Amino acid sequence: MKKNIYIIIWFMLGLAFAKAQSIPVKNSTELFTAIKNSKPGDTIVMADQNWDDVNIKFKAKGTAEQPIVLRSQTPGKVKLTGTSTLRIGGDFLEVHGLWFENGNAGKNNVIRFEADSETPANNSRVTNCAIINVNPDSRDITNYYIAFHGQNNRVDHCSFLGKLNKGPAIAVRLKNSVDNNHRIDHNYFGERLPLGFNGGETIRVGTSTYSKQSSRTIIENNFFERCSGEMEIISIKSANNIVRNNLILESEGTITLRHGDYNLVEGNVIIGNNMPKTGGIRMINKGNIVRNNIMIGIAGDGLRAPLSVMNGIPNAKLNEYDPVIDGVIQNNTVINSSPVALAVGSKKEATVTPANTKFDNNLIYNSNRGLAILAKDDTSGISFSGNKVSTTLIEDYEGVDAVNIKLEAANGIYIPSKESDEVLEGVKTSPKVRVDATGTLRSKLRAGAIVPGNFKPALALSSQAGVSYLKIEELRSMTPDLPTAVIDLPPGDGNLDKAIRSLSGPTIIKLSAGEYFLAKASKVTQDLTIIGAGKDKTFIKVSKKSDKTPQYFLRMDGAKRLKVSGVHIDGAAESEDIKYGITSPSSSSNQLYNIHLENVAFTNFNNTDGGAIFKAYAGTKADTISIKNSTFKDSYRGFNLSYEKDGIGKYNAEHIILFNTSFADISEFAINYTRSGEETGTTGGNLLIDHCVFYRVDDSDKGRIIKVNGLKNVHIKNTVIDNSRATTSIVQLKGSTQKIENSVIYNSGKVKLSSDAQEINLERFNPRWENTDTFKIKEGSDLKGAGTDNKNIGLID
């Protein structure tokens, strides 16, 4: 009897599997028919080709044992273009190997786990799919690459890149989907350029409306690279979620516990490489746990600090900031980053400081002197225990000990060496942290995310993320260029600085003749071109309405390129002259930037407290600073690139080019472009000065008109240095690759040469200026036609 029952079962199973089909389709009609007629176990195979303007509604019902599968004939060979979208609704459905590329879904989501409002997807999966450069016509249109609805759905081993418009790449919607148990894992999220306004998250789980609801979404083993759409890379706005073992690289933002309680953030590796605005993990709300995370080279501070704990608002509305209560921050490692920031965001309404929060067994290391922890408000509600910081860091919290920590390289990051084991002894914690960031069982209580001497890779570093058919190196080259916006701006007070603060992509700002007044310093976050009507027609000045003189006019702050032409920038102010005209980023950065100035004038930058027309901060580097056909006059200092003083050979620009430009009445140097020490494998900086005039510059006994100490290549030619009478040594050149040729020095000191530096055809005759405003020469001047290019020495007419 039992034998007969088995025979019947096997017969029925065989009959069920026999009905399952592999259904090839080669056009939308066949596809829609196959979906409509699909049964559990069927596989619908889309032909390898471009599918243009195909809006797929994958509405069907499979089973756990026999899901219905929609897949490409070959992974990555089915490309959905144009307005193509995919809606999934029903049960136990799977989508494999599709590639959405260079499309325009308008206001629609590219993939939506909901066939219609009555049919969400449940127990369904999208895997090995790519969405690359799919964008609507306007950046203001909101849509998502993937919208989660329903229950128990998964997106894995997918690649996403090039989203330019408003809305997260992936959004988990909680309306009718509480306790959804979705999973987002092993995906690659490529570069997302700054949106310029709110709505540029990479992943968002919930919204403020549903923030008190439980989602139970897991985000794990993903790779986020240069995801800089906005400050929140992963935005958690619901409860009981897990964010673990993700790798975040060079992204301008944070994992943000924005709303919702009892979330867990663990095992993530966040590497900023000291790029501006890179951040770590930001804690808000109740009962959240942040543990076993590793933050390296995080340059952001405050809200973007490697670990940031915020103040809250009493009786906060759903869209406001709840206080941090019962927070746990355990066994995290912070290396060579900005200080951890506690009680951040204190303002008039944010008065509730963190309460009943534990900060235990964390490790903070920095090779430079500085603070480990920066408190912005009262931290009495945070208890500290078992924390260790390197002896370079200043800290006076009880429960935070400065010890001699030794690090060693392992798997592309640094971990504490086994020699540091005893000094990193921690304390018992609740809850217990049973494993480290590598998954290794903790046999001892030790501070930090990785047990000292454990050379296993962190789990976040060993995930295989992204699709099978596109290497990450290939994806990196697919990021689209943002379209360039053009703005015609009338003269006025505050117009220009407001326009610069509102940049949301590469922008050209056209200025007409007249005066533009800046009330505030402006950070240049996007590639920017400012074009005026001429340096004798368009003027940029400090606003008289400003309560305080801004420190600078323009600061590079994430942009790769700044071009300014046809304007006169005046640093004079009512009380104290503005300190800098333009500056590099203010903190250490690996990103190179470029500045091009042409047909500009800078005057009255006379702030003697270290002021300069241009300043480069230590740790920053320009590829090229190019100055042509310009005038710099009546100022304290010119271009100051002299703050690299650590003796290891750093320098602030690869190339500086000065052409057909004059410096007049500058109290100290015109250029201080120096290098301290040697840096193996670099060219060491390149300065070219051609057809320039330096008049009454650094007219003092110890002055140097041009400072070039330690640079590799210096070439000064067709140039006049005049009327720096007291200066004994106007420039000191050293080495066979530094030279001055075919130039004139009059009423000024000498050129000092050493180590085979060259002086070729250097003359000392009177230039015979017609006037010293334009440095036009009189008829009969020996400068006329005497350049190496048969043009005038000095400025070219």
Secondary structure, DSSP 8 states (H G I E B T S, - for coil): -HHHHHHHHHHHHHHHHHH--EEEE-SHHHHHHHHHT--TT-EEEE-SSEEES-EEEEEEE--SSS-EEEEESSTT-EEEETT-EEEEEEESEEEESEEEES---TTS-SEESEEETTEEEES-EEES-EEES---S-TT-B--SEEE-SBS-EEES-EEE---SBS-SEEE--TT-TT---EEES-EE--B---SSS---SEEE--GGGTTSB---EEES-EEESB-SSSEEEEEESBS-EEES-EEES-SSEEEEEE-SS-EEES-EEE-TT-TT---EEE-SBS-EEES-EEES----GGGSSEEEE-B-TT--TTS----BS-EEES-EEES---EEEEE---SS--B--BSEEEES-EEE-SSSEESEEESS--TTEEEESEEEETTEE---TTEEEE---EEEETTEEEE-GGGTGGGB----SS---B-TTS-B-SS-BSSSS-TT--S--GGGS---S-SSS-HHHHHTT------EEEEE-SEESHHHHHHHT--SSEEEEE-SEEEEE-S-EEE-S-EEEE-S-TTTEEEEE-TT-SS--SEEEEESS-SEEEEEEEEEE---SSS--SEEEE--SS--S--EEEEEEEEEEE----TTT-EEEE--TT--EEEEEEES-EEEEES-SEEE----SSB---SEEEEEEES-EEEEESS-SEEE---B--TTS---EEEEES-EEEEES-STT--SEE-TT-SEEEEES-EEE--TT-SEEEEEESTTEEEES-EEESS-EEEEETT-EEES-B-----BS-TTT--B-TT-TTTT-STTSS-SSS--
